[in-house]
């Protein structure tokens, strides 16, 4: 704090007065609004924090950056959910409440200053016209008249000094609180960077694993079948040159069967990348098609599940395929039950098996990858698997705009096997 002979002539008393005055004005405006809309307090905290950060410029301070994460345009529908889960929102709510308390003090301080200067000016005006008795405290009085009317003006510099320092103190306290509560935290920024890095690593790993799977399936499946077709066609060519009619038919039939197996193998490989029925008909229909060829009985309970964004539908589909794989490999459950539900904000996919339980997300790379994918999409993956079962996997995804596609059934699909 500057000494009085340097502080009073500087610009700081006027900046502090302006900041204190705007604090008092903002408080008088906000209090009735917040009383009427108390349930919107976090949203008011976000709005007022943005104003408070810019108001710091009055004190000559730089505007601190926001502590909120940037929300992409395609995720704006989830803006409220994201903001309510951020610690920055609740710090800004605390900043709002702190600002109201300090703003109320600013209202009292400004009122006291206005009244003090009004008295210091009114008394000399009255005393210059006629003799005036002024009671200070108890029986102590002073008498002012036309010759001594200017005595109270000697207190004006003292009042200016006291009120200037009072305004500066209130402004410094509120400005410091605002900066501390609304500025981003280094730990949160590091956590976001770490989370983003993990997500990117998981995505790259998943893409590499998928590439290796496709390469392996093509090499061990489709390629071998095509080699077999070539051999069968060679045998057919020899039989056509000099073989019996029965041998020709047998060679042709064997080539046709080999071709069918190649097509089946190719369809299985392509289906593992992204099933066409998922894009055309949505997740419930794709799961019905999956149930028709699953070795583990799959029961689907669709409670009005909508169309989602393609990335979200793909995540839901591979979530169920991973759950089927885990059920077949690691449990003795007789079947997998899938429930599809939704509300205005979230789509929920639950996979339940009545196996022996004891599963853990961290022990499986597939579920870890799905958890990372869900987190990238703004969703969550939860597991409940106590010893003895049941194992319940729940994938929650943001609900997107419903797509107009009335066709939900797939020919040949079996919804409950």
N, C-alpha and C positions, 0 to 999 in steps of 0.2 A: 504494500500500500504506500502511495506517495505521501510525503509530508504535506501539510495544509497549504503552504506557500507555493507548492508545485501542483498540487492536486486541483485546487479551486480554479486556477486560470486555464487548466487543460480542458480537453474535450470530454474527459471521462465522467464528470458529473452529469453532463447533458446526455451522454450515451446511457448511463445508469438510470437516469430519470425516464428516458424514452423506453428502455427495456422494462422498468418497473411499471410504467403506465400501460404498456401493451399487455403485461402480465395481468394487471388488475382488470383491464377491459376484457381480455380473453376469459378470465375467471367468471366475471359477471355474465358473460354470454353463455358459457358452458354449463354452469351449475343448474339452471332450470332445464336445459336440454337433457343433461345426463340424468336428472331426476325422472324425467318423463320416458327416457329410453335406457334404463339401467341395464337391460339385458344385452344391449349393443355396446357395452363398455369396451370390450377388446377392439372392436372396429373403430370406436372413437379414439382409442389409444393409438392405433395405427395412423389415423388421420392427423390427430393433434401432434404426434411425434414428428410427422413430416413438416408441420408448421413450425414446431419448436426448433428443429434442426436449422431451418432457414432463418429463424428469428435470432439465432446466435450471431448472425452477421451484424446486428445492431451493436453488439459489444466488440465488433472487430475481429471475431473469431471465425475460422473457416467452417463451412458446413460439413459435419461428419457424414460419412457414407452410411447408408441404411444397413441394418443387420439382417435384412430379409434376403432369402434366396431369390434369384431371378426365375420367374415362371414363364416357360415358353408359351407361345400363342396357342398351340394346340392343347395346352393344359389349363387354360384360363377357366374352364368350367369347374376345376378343382381348386380354384384360388382360395376359397374360404377354408376348406379342409387343410390345405397346406399351411396357411397362415396361422390357424388355430393350433397347429402342432409345433410351431416354431417357438423357441424360447424368447426370441426377439419380440414377438407380439406381447408376451406377458411382461417383459421388461418395459415395453412402451406403455402398457396399462399401468404399471407401477409408476412410470414417469408422469403419466396423466394425473394420477391421484396425488403424487408429490407436488406437481405443479399447481393443483387446486389448493393445497394447503399453503404453499408459498405465495400463490396468487392472492389468497385471502389475506395473508399478512401484508401483501403489497397494497391491497385495497385499504386496510386499516392505516398503513403508513402514509399513503397519499392523502387520505381523509384528515389525518392528524396534521400533515404539513399544510394543507389548504386552510384548515381552521386556525393553525398557529399564525400563519402569515396574515390571515384575515383579522385576527385579534391585534397583531402588531401594527397593522395599518389603521384599523378602526379606532384604537385608543388615542393615537396622536391626533387624528382628525377630530375626535370629540373634545380632547383636551385643548386643542387650539381655539375652540369656540367658547368653552366655559370650564370652570374648575370641576375636576372629576376625581372622586374618591375610588380607589381600586383596592379591593381586598385580595391579598396574596394568599395567606394561610392563617388560620386562627384569628387573632386580633390584630395581626400585622396589616397595615394599610399604607398606601402611598397616595399622595395628593399631587395631581398634575393639573397645570393651568396653562394659560397662553404663553407663559415664559418657559415652562418646563415640558412642553408637549413633545419635544423631540427625544426625551430620554428613552422611551421604548424602542426607538429606531436603533439604539446602540446594540440591541439584542438580535437585530436582523442578520449581521454577519455571523454571529454565533449559531443562529438557527440554520443559516445556509450551510455552514460547515457541518453541523450535526446531521442535517437531513441529507446532505450530499454523501457523507460516509454511510449513512443508513441505507440509502438507495444502492450505493455501490456494494454494500455487503449483501443485501437481498439479491441483487443481480448476479453477484459472483456465486452465491450458494445455488440459486436456481440454474444458472448456466452450467455449473459444474455437475449438478445432478442430471441435467438433460444430456450432457455429453457422455457421462458415465453410463446412463441407463439405455440410451438409444444407439450408441456406437456399436459396431460389430465386435464380437469377441474373437481373439486370435485362435482360441481353442476350437470354437465352432467352425471357423474358416478352415483350420487344419483338418477337422473331422470331415468337412464336406469334400475337401481335396482327397483325403484318404478314401472316403466312400466312393467318390467318382473314379479314383484309380482302381479300386477293387472291382467296381462294376465293369470298367473297360477291360481289365485283365480277364475277368470271368467271361465277358462276351467274346474276346479274342480266343480264349481257350475253348469255349463252346463251338465257335466257328471252325477252329482247327480240328476238334474232335469230330464234328459233323463232316468235315472234308475227308478225314481219314476213314470214317464209316462208309461214306459214299464210295470212296476209292476201293475199299475192301469189298463192299457189296458188289460193285461192278466187276471187280477182278474175280471174286470167288463165285459169284452168281451169274450175272448176265453174260460175262465174257465166256465162262465155261459152257453155258447153254448155247451161245452162238457158235463156239467151236464144235459142239455136238451137232448143231444144225448143219454146219458145213460138212461134217463127216457123213451125216445121214443123206445129204443131197448127193455126195459122192457115191455112196452105195446105191442110191436110187438111179443115178446115171448109169452105173454098171449094169444094174438089173434091167434098165430100159433097153440096153444094147443087146442083151442075150438071155436074160432070165425068163423064168416062167411067169405066167400071169399072176399066180399067187404070190410069188416073190416080189413082183412089182408093187402089188397092193400093200404087201407088208412093209416094204421100204417107204412107200408114200405115207402110210399111216404112222410109221415111226418118225418120219420127218415132221409131220403135222403135230404129233405129240410133243416132240422136242421144241417146236416153235411155240406151242402153247405154254410150255414150262418157261421158256425164255421171256415171253410176254408177262407171265405171272411174276417172275423174278424181277423184271423191270418195273412192274407196277408196285411191288413191295418196296423197291428202292426209292421210287419217286414218292410214294406215300409217306415214307419216313422223312422226306424233306418238307413237304407241305401238302396235305391231302386236298385235292380239288374240291371235294364236297364241303370242306370247311369254308373255302372262299365263296362257294356258290350258295350254300344253304345255311351256314352258321354252325355254331358249336353243338347244340343239341343233336342236329342231324348227323354231324360228323361223329359224335359219340355213339349214336345208334349204329352207324356203319362200322365203327370200331368194335362194338359189342358183337356184331355178326361174325367177326373173324378172330375174336379174342379167345385164348385158351382158358382164361379165367372168366367165369360167368360175371357179367357186368350188368347191374341193374341201375337204370337211370330214372330219376324222379325230377322231371322238368316242371317247375312251378312258375311258368311264364318268363323264361329266360330270353332277353332281347338280343339283337345283333349288337356286337361291340366293334371297336376299332380292330382292324386286321391283326395288329401286333398283340392286342389283348386276347383275341380269340385264339391265336396261335399259342400264346402262353397257357391259356386254359386247356387246350388240346394236349399239349405236351406234358402238362401237369398230370392229366389223367393217364396218359401212356406211361409216365414214370411211376405213378402209383400202381398201375397194373403190373409193371415189371417187378416192382418191389414186393407186391403181394404174391406173385408167382415164385419169386426166388427165395424170399426170406420168411414167409409165413405159411401156415396151414389153413388160412381162411378159406371158406367154401366159395365166397364170391366177394366182389367189391361193389359197394353201394355208393352211388353218386347222386348228390342233390344239387340242383341248380336253382338259385333264388336271386332276387334283385330288389332294389328299392330305387329311390330317385337319385341316389348318389353313388351306390356301390353295387357291383355284381359279385355274387358269392358262389364259389364252387367248393363243395365239401365231398371228400372221398373218405369212406369209412370201411375198414375191414375188421372182422372179429377174430383176428389172429392173436398171437401171444404177446404182442406189444414190445416195449423196450426199444423202439426205434429212436434214432437221433438224426436231425437234419445235418449236423456237422460231420456225420460219418459217411454220408453219401455225396459224391460229386454232382450227381444228377439233381438232387434236391437243392443243393447249394447253388447250382447254376440257375434253377428256377426261382429261388429266393432272390438272387441278384437281378434276374429279369423282372420279377414282380416289383422290386424296389425301383428299378429304372422306369417302369410304367406308372409309378405312383401308387402301387398296391402293396400288399403284405402277404407273406406265407407263414402260417402257423401250424405247429404240430402238437398233438396231444397223444402220447403213447406210453401210458403207465404199464409197468410189468403186469402181464396177464391180459392186456388189451382192454378195450379196443384201441386201434390206431386211427386217429382222425386227422386228416390233412385238410386245411382250409386255405383256399386262395381267394383273396379279396382284391378286386380290380375296380378302377374307376369306371362307372357306367357312362357309356358314350351315347350319342344321339341314335335312336332306333332307326334301322334301315328298313325301307319298305320292301320286304320280300316275303310274300305270304307263303311260299312253298317251304315247308320244313321237313317233309318226309322224303326219304331216299328209297328208291325202288330196291327191294332185296335186302333192306336193312332189318336187323332184328333188335329191337330196343331193350329186350331183357333176355339174356342168355345165362 
